[in-house]
Amino acid sequence: MGSNLCVEPLEASFGARVTGLSLTDASDAAFKELYRLWLEYALLIFPAQHMAPEDQVIFARRFGGLEIELAALSNLRGDGSVRDDVPEDEMMQILKGNMGWHADSTYMPVQAKGAVFSAHRTPRTGGATAWADMGAAYAALAPGMRARIEGLAAHHSLIHSQTKIGHAARPAGESEGTRNADDYNGYGFHDDPPPLRALIKVHPETGQPGLLIGRHAFGIPGLAPAESEALLDELIDFACQPPRIYEHDWAAGDTVVWDNRCLLHRGRPWDMAEPRVMYHSRIAGDPVTESAMPS
Ligand SMILES: [Fe+2]
């Protein structure tokens, strides 16, 4: 590891700001140390990396296979024009949905391991990303609540969570052939039964138990729908409080990597008349430990 490496823990129960190395040029030994730091802190923030998108993909792949190589999360169309903030624009609906606390791909058969995320164009104000520490949240739960959720599971669906914010998301099968290159590609809008996931997830590498909740979760088997929703809302409200949250105000050139097995995250609002361009690489979960429960 280079002697210039500087690791500064964030003002939260997790996370660190890491400077003194170029992610593009990290040696195998340096990466091994980064991976160790990633497991320890769950969120690493690397200011001023200015990584090229292709280098981001190469870096992300060092964490494991990729579920999504590179997706632009942006309110710009392919031609660079700003999208209209209208209900019909599915990408705008997805960006707004992302402003609710969630873990990535819990609505897929295998949830994501993590993500590399970088800022390319940032608005003058707003547009931060926030993360929340689900291991610390579980550890802080009152014993009564811990006992109550032990053994419970919830279904996870992107159609469910988008419908809840007023987006009339259509299953991919129904909308086939109706999307064009500028539209959201429909990822996650599948017709299969929503995966069922335990509310308590044991991190496969650290062994730490954490809450697996977020906006995609609904319909706890054995509870009435309203009771299930109230419990899931209560858990999010409790979990996503200081010191278990951290919000990063982006500068163009920043790169982060987070662990999706123990953190929730959400985008923060901004004036959507202003461009915001982020690149997201989604690291695939291990099917042995990130698969949904058998249904
Ligand atoms: Fe996300």
Residues whose N, C-alpha, C, O or C-beta is under 5 A from the ligand:
A	BS01	LIG	D104
